[in-house]
Amino acid sequence: MAHVPAERCLAIIELLADGARAVPLGEIAERLTLPKSGAHRLLATLVDLGWAEKDPDTNFYRLTMRLAVLGQQFYVATGIPDICQPILDRFAQQCREFARLAVVDGHSLVWVAHAQGASGGLMYQPSLTSNTVPLFATASGKAWLATLSSEEAMRFVMKNGGLKDAGRYGPGVIRSVEALLRELKATARRGYGLAFNEAEFGVTAVAAAIRANGSGSALGTVSIAGPSARITERRAHELAPIVLRTAVELSNLWPLRVGDGKSRRRQEGQATGRSRRVLADAEAKRG
């Protein structure tokens, strides 16, 4: 059974979270195809519940920090900071590039952690403002989509807006469904995703899917990205084995979200201990 008011409140929260800016009532109503009176009632509810606030000077609406606080609490509870971040840090140092971890969230892929491995010279920092991964324009998106059937992959792409925003990305970005399907087949064959001048001009990325038990459904992706002047096509393929090994390592230590509380805490504690030993061994070798 659909709960329309709840769905529309969540749509407002997502809209206000995009860019973290204050938005006038008229724009909210227009973008969500709502009557102003209905949008006003929903916003009043969000304000009363502490999820949003109204600027007294402009009458624009913005989110409070409540969503950010809850998000941070949830992120810590997943175990990703303790278990995955040390591996991501080491991975970035090995590649000497910018590393990212993304997790599957329904029909989307969301970046949740990163590490900078470049220490000088050309240093890549992502310019994309949203944490939601553009599926057709990134190595991470293609690495995940390639683990799905063609039908499911295209359904997820369409749920995320399709290819209509291709003009926002780099000159190498895929611009047709046929080209995307061909690229996903090539990605599945090689086992990792590639992006050359796609999400951003002058940037190359390599990504691999993190799969449950190493070969099951995809849990997320791990990737590296850097200036195309340094990560040439040849260099991208040379870095791919490191990306794939890191994906396997993350799949073996992935924080568990199932089972009773005691079992889950015990399993997460064991995984945390393993990740710390891995990090300690790496530090000892470097030292």
VENKATA-V297938 format. One record per residue. N is the residue number from 1. PHI is phi in whole degrees, 0 to 359 (NA if undefined). OMEGA is omega in radians with two decimals (999 if undefined). Layout:
n phi omega
N PHI OMEGA
N PHI OMEGA
This chain:
n phi omega
1 NA -3.09
2 279 3.07
3 250 -2.99
4 301 3.13
5 302 3.13
6 296 3.13
7 298 -3.12
8 288 3.05
9 296 3.11
10 294 3.10
11 297 3.10
12 295 3.13
13 299 3.12
14 297 3.14
15 295 -3.13
16 291 3.13
17 286 -3.12
18 286 -3.12
19 94 3.10
20 50 -3.12
21 238 3.06
22 280 -3.02
23 231 3.11
24 289 -3.13
25 305 -3.10
26 300 3.13
27 292 3.11
28 299 -3.14
29 298 -3.10
30 293 -3.07
31 291 3.14
32 258 3.13
33 54 3.13
34 239 2.97
35 293 -3.10
36 303 -3.12
37 296 3.12
38 294 3.10
39 298 -3.14
40 296 3.13
41 296 3.14
42 295 3.11
43 295 3.10
44 298 3.10
45 295 3.13
46 296 3.09
47 294 -3.14
48 300 -3.11
49 275 3.09
50 87 3.13
51 273 -3.13
52 223 3.08
53 218 -3.11
54 251 3.13
55 292 -3.08
56 293 -3.11
57 273 -3.06
58 254 -3.04
59 67 3.06
60 279 -3.13
61 250 3.07
62 214 3.10
63 285 2.94
64 277 3.13
65 278 -3.08
66 300 3.14
67 297 -3.13
68 296 -3.14
69 295 3.12
70 295 3.11
71 299 3.12
72 294 3.10
73 298 -3.14
74 294 -3.13
75 300 3.11
76 295 -3.11
77 295 3.13
78 293 -3.09
79 90 -3.09
80 300 -3.13
81 300 -3.10
82 285 -2.97
83 268 -3.01
84 268 -3.05
85 300 3.10
86 301 3.12
87 292 3.13
88 296 3.11
89 299 -3.13
90 294 3.11
91 301 3.13
92 297 3.13
93 293 3.12
94 296 -3.10
95 275 -3.06
96 58 3.12
97 221 3.14
98 280 -3.09
99 249 -3.13
100 221 3.04
101 242 3.09
102 236 3.11
103 238 3.08
104 286 -3.14
105 228 -3.09
106 68 3.11
107 262 -3.13
108 237 3.04
109 236 -3.01
110 233 3.05
111 288 -3.10
112 235 -3.11
113 206 3.12
114 209 3.09
115 208 -3.13
116 258 -3.13
117 257 3.12
118 282 -3.08
119 249 -3.13
120 188 -3.12
121 69 3.09
122 294 -3.10
123 231 -3.10
124 275 2.95
125 230 -3.06
126 298 3.11
127 262 3.12
128 292 -3.03
129 272 -3.09
130 267 3.07
131 278 3.10
132 282 -3.04
133 284 3.01
134 292 -2.92
135 297 -3.05
136 275 -3.00
137 251 -3.04
138 230 3.04
139 296 3.13
140 297 3.13
141 300 -3.12
142 291 3.11
143 297 3.11
144 287 -3.10
145 302 -3.11
146 291 3.10
147 274 -3.08
148 257 2.99
149 291 -3.14
150 302 -3.11
151 295 -3.13
152 291 3.12
153 301 -3.12
154 291 3.09
155 296 3.13
156 292 3.10
157 300 -3.13
158 293 3.10
159 295 3.12
160 263 3.05
161 104 3.14
162 67 -3.11
163 257 -3.01
164 294 -3.12
165 261 -3.10
166 304 -3.13
167 295 3.13
168 281 -3.00
169 253 -3.04
170 287 -3.07
171 294 -3.12
172 270 -3.04
173 295 3.10
174 290 -3.05
175 237 3.13
176 216 3.12
177 298 -3.13
178 299 3.13
179 294 3.13
180 294 3.13
181 297 3.08
182 297 -3.13
183 294 3.12
184 294 3.07
185 295 3.12
186 295 3.11
187 297 3.13
188 297 -3.14
189 295 -3.08
190 279 3.09
191 94 3.12
192 208 -3.13
193 266 3.11
194 230 3.04
195 216 3.12
196 241 3.13
197 55 -3.06
198 252 3.12
199 296 -3.12
200 217 3.12
201 295 3.07
202 78 -3.10
203 236 3.04
204 246 3.12
205 223 3.07
206 229 -3.09
207 217 3.06
208 224 3.13
209 281 3.01
210 265 -2.99
211 245 3.13
212 303 -3.12
213 58 3.06
214 87 -3.09
215 217 -3.12
216 274 -3.13
217 295 -3.10
218 287 3.09
219 262 -3.11
220 177 3.11
221 218 2.99
222 234 -3.03
223 212 2.94
224 233 3.10
225 214 3.13
226 191 -3.12
227 300 3.14
228 297 3.10
229 296 3.14
230 258 3.10
231 265 3.06
232 288 3.11
233 299 3.12
234 297 -3.14
235 296 3.13
236 300 3.12
237 291 3.10
238 292 -3.13
239 280 -3.05
240 305 3.14
241 300 3.11
242 293 3.12
243 298 -3.13
244 295 3.12
245 296 3.13
246 294 3.09
247 298 3.11
248 294 3.13
249 299 3.12
250 295 3.13
251 295 3.14
252 287 -3.09
253 250 -3.01
254 303 3.12
255 301 -3.11
256 270 3.13
257 240 -3.08
258 239 3.10
259 91 -3.14
260 288 -3.04
261 302 -3.10
262 296 3.13
263 298 -3.12
264 297 -3.13
265 295 3.12
266 296 -3.14
267 294 3.14
268 293 3.11
269 295 3.10
270 296 -3.13
271 294 3.12
272 297 3.12
273 298 3.12
274 297 -3.11
275 294 3.12
276 291 3.10
277 294 3.10
278 301 -3.13
279 295 -3.14
280 296 3.12
281 297 3.14
282 295 3.13
283 296 -3.13
284 295 3.13
285 294 3.13
286 292 -3.11
287 286 999
